[in-house]
Amino acid sequence: MIQLSTLPLGLVLMLGLLALLLQALLYALKKYGLPLVKSRRQRQRLEGLLLRSGVALWLSWAVFAFYRLLLASPVFALATIILLIVLGWPWWKDFYPGLLLRLEGDLRPGDYLSHEGRAYKILQLRGRSVQLAGEDGGLLVLPYHLIQKPAIYRSVEKTALSPFSFEVTLEGPNAQQRLEQWLAASPWTAPAYPANVVQLGPDTYRITAYAPDTDIQERQEAYIRQQIEG
């Protein structure tokens, strides 16, 4: 039995305060520091550096905390570790593979992910899941433990893109603006290569977009026509 009188409550409070300060520092750097960097490429590098620094800092905190708890109360320290592993397993099974994928650079916004025979574009990397956009415009939140590396099959940011054009007909007010909004939201549009819309005549528009191959070209055109048909 662990007696309350033997618990290192002061040490636990000190470690908790240290963890809160560390979390606040990393949050402030990510929330307010990174947006100050205007260069997209430089910001991506700093995001990777911040992620690695955060992992190193949290690992150092965990080692320090376990060492101090072990010195103060070995039974309490071991019981805490066991409880964290057993009770936190649903959390760890997604956090750990996601951390490895991000550290290794295998998963980035803009990549394409194949899941259950469908292609999705990665929008956002979260702590335990990834937010995806389907070619129909729908969103999917996928836990990391369901992702396998062979499913990550294309990043349009890393592939040579070629322009292609197609014409569409769209009636109504602000038609060109609506087309531009659909193209910006399309999972098949590379953010670094925005599509261009030119009006050819009444309700007729030419769209020039960029894609790495004919498969993505067909998906882009099908997505826009699907939005038009509504």
C-alpha positions as CSV (number, residue, x, y, z in Angstrom):
1,M,0.0,0.0,0.0
2,I,1.1,3.6,-0.7
3,Q,0.6,5.8,2.3
4,L,-0.5,9.3,1.7
5,S,2.1,10.5,4.2
6,T,4.9,9.0,2.0
7,L,3.7,10.6,-1.3
8,P,6.0,13.4,-2.5
9,L,3.2,15.9,-3.0
10,G,5.5,18.9,-3.1
11,L,7.6,17.2,-5.8
12,V,4.5,16.3,-7.8
13,L,3.2,19.8,-7.7
14,M,6.6,21.2,-8.8
15,L,6.8,18.7,-11.7
16,G,3.3,19.7,-12.7
17,L,4.1,23.4,-12.7
18,L,7.2,22.7,-14.7
19,A,5.1,20.8,-17.3
20,L,2.6,23.6,-17.5
21,L,5.3,26.2,-18.1
22,L,6.9,24.0,-20.8
23,Q,3.5,23.5,-22.5
24,A,2.9,27.2,-22.4
25,L,6.3,28.0,-24.0
26,L,5.8,25.5,-26.8
27,Y,2.2,26.7,-27.4
28,A,3.3,30.4,-27.6
29,L,6.1,29.6,-30.0
30,K,3.8,27.6,-32.3
31,K,0.8,30.0,-32.0
32,Y,2.5,33.3,-32.1
33,G,6.1,32.8,-33.2
34,L,5.7,30.7,-36.3
35,P,3.1,33.0,-38.0
36,L,5.7,35.8,-37.9
37,V,7.8,33.9,-40.4
38,K,6.6,35.0,-43.9
39,S,8.6,32.4,-46.0
40,R,6.5,29.3,-46.3
41,R,9.6,27.1,-46.8
42,Q,11.4,28.6,-43.8
43,R,8.2,28.2,-41.7
44,Q,8.1,24.5,-42.5
45,R,11.7,24.1,-41.4
46,L,11.0,25.9,-38.2
47,E,7.9,23.8,-37.6
48,G,10.1,20.6,-37.9
49,L,12.7,22.1,-35.6
50,L,10.0,23.1,-33.0
51,L,8.6,19.6,-33.1
52,R,12.0,18.0,-32.5
53,S,12.8,20.5,-29.8
54,G,9.5,19.9,-28.1
55,V,10.0,16.1,-28.2
56,A,13.5,16.6,-26.7
57,L,12.2,18.9,-24.0
58,W,9.4,16.6,-23.0
59,L,11.6,13.6,-23.0
60,S,14.1,15.4,-20.7
61,W,11.2,16.4,-18.4
62,A,9.9,12.8,-18.3
63,V,13.4,11.4,-17.5
64,F,13.9,14.0,-14.8
65,A,10.5,13.5,-13.3
66,F,10.8,9.7,-13.1
67,Y,14.3,10.0,-11.6
68,R,13.1,12.4,-8.9
69,L,10.0,10.4,-8.1
70,L,12.1,7.2,-8.0
71,L,14.4,8.8,-5.4
72,A,11.5,10.1,-3.4
73,S,9.2,7.1,-3.5
74,P,10.1,4.1,-5.8
75,V,6.7,2.4,-5.3
76,F,4.8,5.6,-6.2
77,A,7.0,6.2,-9.3
78,L,6.6,2.6,-10.6
79,A,2.8,2.7,-9.9
80,T,2.5,6.0,-11.8
81,I,4.4,4.6,-14.8
82,I,2.2,1.4,-14.9
83,L,-1.0,3.5,-14.7
84,L,0.1,5.8,-17.5
85,I,0.9,2.9,-19.7
86,V,-2.3,0.9,-19.0
87,L,-4.9,3.6,-18.7
88,G,-3.3,5.8,-21.4
89,W,-2.9,3.1,-24.0
90,P,-5.9,4.3,-26.2
91,W,-4.1,7.7,-26.3
92,W,-0.5,6.3,-26.8
93,K,-1.5,4.0,-29.7
94,D,-2.3,7.0,-31.9
95,F,0.2,9.6,-30.4
96,Y,3.3,7.5,-30.8
97,P,2.9,6.5,-34.6
98,G,1.8,10.0,-35.4
99,L,4.9,11.4,-33.7
100,L,7.2,9.1,-35.7
101,L,5.5,9.9,-39.0
102,R,5.9,13.7,-38.3
103,L,9.5,13.4,-37.1
104,E,10.5,11.3,-40.1
105,G,8.8,13.8,-42.5
106,D,6.6,11.0,-44.0
107,L,3.4,12.9,-43.4
108,R,2.9,16.6,-44.4
109,P,0.0,18.8,-45.3
110,G,-0.5,18.6,-49.1
111,D,0.4,15.0,-49.4
112,Y,-2.2,12.5,-50.7
113,L,-3.3,9.5,-48.6
114,S,-5.1,6.4,-49.8
115,H,-7.6,5.0,-47.4
116,E,-10.1,2.2,-48.1
117,G,-9.6,2.7,-51.9
118,R,-10.2,6.4,-51.9
119,A,-7.7,9.3,-52.2
120,Y,-7.6,12.1,-49.6
121,K,-5.6,15.3,-49.3
122,I,-3.9,15.9,-46.0
123,L,-5.1,19.2,-44.5
124,Q,-3.9,19.2,-40.9
125,L,-1.7,17.1,-38.7
126,R,-3.1,16.8,-35.1
127,G,-1.7,15.2,-32.0
128,R,-3.5,11.9,-32.4
129,S,-5.1,12.1,-35.8
130,V,-4.9,13.7,-39.3
131,Q,-7.6,15.7,-41.0
132,L,-8.2,14.8,-44.6
133,A,-10.3,16.2,-47.5
134,G,-11.9,13.9,-50.0
135,E,-12.4,14.6,-53.6
136,D,-16.1,15.2,-52.9
137,G,-15.2,17.9,-50.5
138,G,-16.0,15.9,-47.4
139,L,-13.7,15.8,-44.3
140,L,-12.3,12.8,-42.6
141,V,-10.4,12.6,-39.3
142,L,-8.3,9.5,-39.3
143,P,-6.4,8.2,-36.2
144,Y,-2.7,7.7,-36.9
145,H,-2.7,4.0,-36.0
146,L,-4.9,3.3,-39.1
147,I,-2.3,4.9,-41.4
148,Q,0.3,2.8,-43.2
149,K,3.3,4.3,-44.9
150,P,2.6,2.7,-48.3
151,A,-0.7,4.6,-48.4
152,I,1.1,7.9,-48.5
153,Y,1.6,7.9,-52.2
154,R,2.0,11.4,-53.6
155,S,2.9,14.9,-52.5
156,V,2.1,17.5,-55.2
157,E,4.5,19.9,-53.5
158,K,7.4,17.6,-54.3
159,T,6.4,16.6,-57.9
160,A,6.9,18.5,-61.1
161,L,3.5,19.9,-62.1
162,S,2.2,20.6,-65.6
163,P,-0.6,23.0,-66.5
164,F,-3.8,21.8,-68.1
165,S,-7.0,23.6,-69.0
166,F,-10.7,22.8,-69.3
167,E,-13.8,24.9,-69.9
168,V,-16.9,25.0,-67.8
169,T,-20.3,26.8,-67.9
170,L,-21.6,28.4,-64.7
171,E,-24.6,30.8,-64.5
172,G,-25.5,33.1,-61.7
173,P,-23.9,36.1,-59.9
174,N,-20.3,35.9,-58.8
175,A,-19.7,32.8,-60.9
176,Q,-15.9,33.4,-61.4
177,Q,-15.5,34.0,-57.6
178,R,-17.3,30.8,-56.8
179,L,-15.1,28.9,-59.2
180,E,-12.0,30.3,-57.6
181,Q,-13.3,29.4,-54.2
182,W,-14.0,25.8,-55.3
183,L,-10.5,25.5,-56.8
184,A,-8.9,26.8,-53.6
185,A,-10.8,24.3,-51.5
186,S,-10.2,21.4,-53.9
187,P,-8.1,18.5,-52.5
188,W,-6.4,18.3,-55.9
189,T,-5.1,21.9,-55.9
190,A,-1.4,22.4,-54.9
191,P,-1.3,25.5,-52.6
192,A,1.9,26.6,-54.2
193,Y,0.3,26.4,-57.7
194,P,-3.1,28.2,-57.6
195,A,-5.4,27.7,-60.5
196,N,-6.5,30.5,-62.8
197,V,-10.0,31.3,-64.0
198,V,-10.6,33.4,-67.2
199,Q,-14.0,34.3,-68.5
200,L,-14.4,33.5,-72.2
201,G,-17.9,34.7,-72.7
202,P,-21.3,34.9,-71.0
203,D,-21.3,32.1,-68.3
204,T,-18.3,30.4,-69.9
205,Y,-14.9,30.1,-68.2
206,R,-11.5,28.5,-68.9
207,I,-9.8,27.0,-65.9
208,T,-6.0,26.5,-65.9
209,A,-4.7,24.3,-63.1
210,Y,-1.6,22.3,-62.4
211,A,-1.2,18.6,-61.7
212,P,1.5,15.9,-61.7
213,D,-0.3,13.5,-64.0
214,T,-3.5,12.8,-65.9
215,D,-5.1,11.0,-62.9
216,I,-5.0,14.2,-60.8
217,Q,-6.1,16.3,-63.8
218,E,-9.2,14.1,-64.2
219,R,-10.0,14.3,-60.5
220,Q,-9.6,18.0,-60.4
221,E,-11.9,18.5,-63.4
222,A,-14.5,16.0,-62.0
223,Y,-14.4,17.8,-58.6
224,I,-15.2,21.2,-60.2
225,R,-17.9,19.8,-62.4
226,Q,-19.4,18.1,-59.4
227,Q,-19.5,21.4,-57.5
228,I,-21.2,23.1,-60.5
229,E,-23.9,20.4,-60.7
230,G,-24.4,20.9,-57.0
